[in-house]
């Protein structure tokens, strides 16, 4: 029997794409509320799909966590592109940092699991670092070009500082303190 040459990947059907998106959104909500041990059945129910549909898209819990992590990183990248249209480039950077803090605050229950997935996958870690520093670079370059922000701080340092701000906060109501620190940090980057 003659084997057919490798077929091109089939294009996903529109309903399959919608189901995948609903699963990612549902997983983010369920894992945020119930932590990494929240059931996959609850994710499928929240997305209004069967458990088989979930497993068809994400064969393992780790696959689902990785997809959610990538989805959140891509969301932040798209948000930077949207904020890059803001006429005030310093405010755009501040708003993007605030969006990061709010994302972490709403996804706190999921963050431990996402960190474990990212730590276990060098490719995912590299992808998220590149995507997030690229988003910062887009916003920072605009502010530097406008003469509103220092040019001697690389985007990688801004990302590390942002991570430090929200991971150094204790438990409880840490978000207001993190937002204040972001504001102080951004103000410190302004040109004098």
C-alpha positions in Angstrom: 0.0 0.0 0.0 1.4 3.4 -1.0 1.4 6.0 1.7 0.0 9.5 0.8 2.6 12.3 1.2 2.1 14.4 4.3 -1.1 16.2 4.0 -1.3 19.9 4.9 -2.9 20.4 8.3 -6.6 20.7 8.0 -8.0 24.2 8.7 -10.0 24.2 11.9 -13.7 24.7 11.6 -15.2 27.9 12.9 -17.1 26.0 15.6 -13.9 24.3 16.7 -12.2 27.7 17.0 -15.1 29.1 19.0 -15.0 26.1 21.3 -11.3 26.4 21.9 -11.7 30.1 22.7 -14.6 29.4 25.1 -12.5 26.7 26.8 -9.6 29.1 27.3 -11.9 31.8 28.8 -13.7 29.2 31.0 -10.4 27.7 32.2 -9.0 31.2 33.1 -12.2 31.9 35.2 -12.3 28.4 36.8 -8.6 28.2 37.6 -8.6 31.8 38.9 -11.4 31.0 41.4 -10.5 27.4 42.3 -6.8 27.2 41.8 -4.9 24.7 39.8 -6.8 21.8 41.2 -10.2 23.0 39.8 -11.8 20.2 37.8 -11.6 20.0 34.1 -15.3 19.0 34.1 -16.1 22.4 35.6 -14.1 24.0 32.8 -16.1 22.1 30.1 -19.4 22.9 31.8 -18.5 26.6 32.0 -17.6 26.6 28.3 -20.8 24.7 27.5 -19.0 21.9 25.8 -18.6 18.2 26.6 -15.5 16.9 28.3 -14.5 15.1 25.1 -14.3 18.4 23.3 -12.0 19.7 26.1 -9.7 16.7 25.8 -9.7 16.9 22.0 -8.3 20.5 22.2 -6.2 19.9 25.4 -5.2 16.3 26.0 -3.7 17.0 29.4 -4.2 19.5 32.2 -0.7 20.8 31.5 -1.7 21.4 27.8 -4.7 23.5 29.0 -2.6 25.5 31.5 0.0 26.2 28.8 -2.7 27.3 26.4 -4.2 29.6 29.0 -0.8 31.1 29.8 -0.1 31.8 26.1 -3.6 33.2 25.7 -3.0 35.7 28.6 0.4 36.7 27.3 -1.0 37.2 23.8 -3.8 39.3 25.3 -1.2 41.6 27.0 0.7 41.8 23.7 -2.5 42.9 21.9 -3.3 45.3 24.6 0.1 47.0 24.1 -0.7 47.4 20.4 -4.0 49.0 21.3 -2.4 51.3 23.9 0.3 52.4 21.4 -2.4 54.5 19.8 -2.8 56.6 22.9 -1.5 60.2 22.2 0.3 60.2 25.6 3.0 57.5 25.4 3.8 57.6 29.1 0.2 57.2 30.1 0.0 54.3 27.6 2.9 52.5 29.3 1.3 53.2 32.8 -2.0 51.8 31.6 -0.4 48.7 30.3 1.5 48.1 33.6 -1.8 48.7 35.5 -3.5 46.1 33.2 -0.7 43.6 34.1 -1.3 44.1 37.8 -5.1 43.8 37.4 -4.6 40.6 35.4 -2.4 39.1 38.1 -4.9 40.1 40.7 -7.9 38.5 39.0 -5.9 35.4 38.1 -4.1 34.9 41.4 -5.6 31.4 41.9 -4.2 30.3 38.6 -0.8 32.0 38.8 0.9 29.2 40.7 -0.1 26.6 38.2 0.9 28.9 35.3 4.3 29.5 36.9 4.9 25.8 37.2 4.0 25.2 33.6 6.2 28.1 32.4 9.1 26.9 34.6 8.8 23.4 33.1 8.8 24.7 29.5 11.8 26.7 28.4 10.1 27.4 25.1 7.1 28.8 26.8 9.2 30.9 29.2 11.2 32.3 26.2 8.0 33.0 24.2 6.4 34.9 27.1 9.5 36.9 27.9 9.9 37.9 24.2 6.2 38.7 23.8 6.1 40.8 26.9 9.4 42.6 26.4 8.2 43.3 22.8 5.0 44.9 24.2 7.0 47.0 26.6 9.5 47.9 23.9 6.7 49.2 21.6 5.3 51.4 24.4 8.7 52.5 25.7 10.1 53.4 22.3 7.2 55.7 21.7 7.7 57.5 25.0 11.5 57.8 24.4 10.9 59.1 20.9 8.6 61.7 22.3 11.3 62.8 24.8 9.1 61.9 27.7 11.0 59.0 29.1 14.6 57.9 29.8 16.3 56.0 27.1 18.8 54.1 29.3 16.5 51.5 30.7 15.9 48.4 28.5 12.4 46.7 28.3 13.8 43.6 30.0 14.5 45.6 33.1 11.0 47.1 33.1 9.5 43.6 32.9 11.7 42.4 35.7 10.7 45.3 37.9 7.0 44.8 37.1 7.3 41.2 38.1 9.1 42.2 41.3 6.3 44.7 42.1 3.5 42.2 42.1 5.3 39.2 43.4 6.9 41.0 46.3 3.4 41.9 47.6 2.0 39.8 50.4 -1.3 38.2 50.5 -4.5 40.1 51.1 -5.4 43.3 49.3 -2.1 43.8 47.6 -3.4 45.4 44.3 -3.6 49.0 45.5 0.0 49.0 46.8 1.2 47.4 43.6 -0.6 50.0 41.5 0.9 52.8 43.6 4.4 51.3 43.1 3.8 51.1 39.4 2.9 54.8 39.4 6.1 55.7 41.3 8.1 53.5 39.0 6.7 55.1 35.8 7.1 58.6 37.2 10.8 57.7 37.9 11.3 56.8 34.3 10.2 60.3 33.0 12.8 62.6 31.6 13.6 65.6 33.8 
